Amino acid sequence: MDALNHLMMTNLLTNLLFLIVGLGYGVTFVLMKEILAGLSFGHNGASLYEWQLVASNLYRSDSLRRSL
């Protein structure tokens, strides 16, 4: 039972780590989008950001599904 509890904790911590990394990437992409928009390259920046947002949401929902 203790081993199972340890496994659950490790899984929770791993998911938390992925969430932190995902948020970090999200912030980075927002900043990149702002910079690209500033350089009159806004359309490609926005579409790249939207694609990354979709990908991160899919990945996050998949990791949540695996943890349940």
Buried (B, 14 or more C-beta within 10 A) or exposed (E): EEEEEEEEEEEEEEBEEBEEEBEEEBEEBEEBBEEBBEEEEEEEBEEBBEEBEEEBEEEBEEBEEEEE
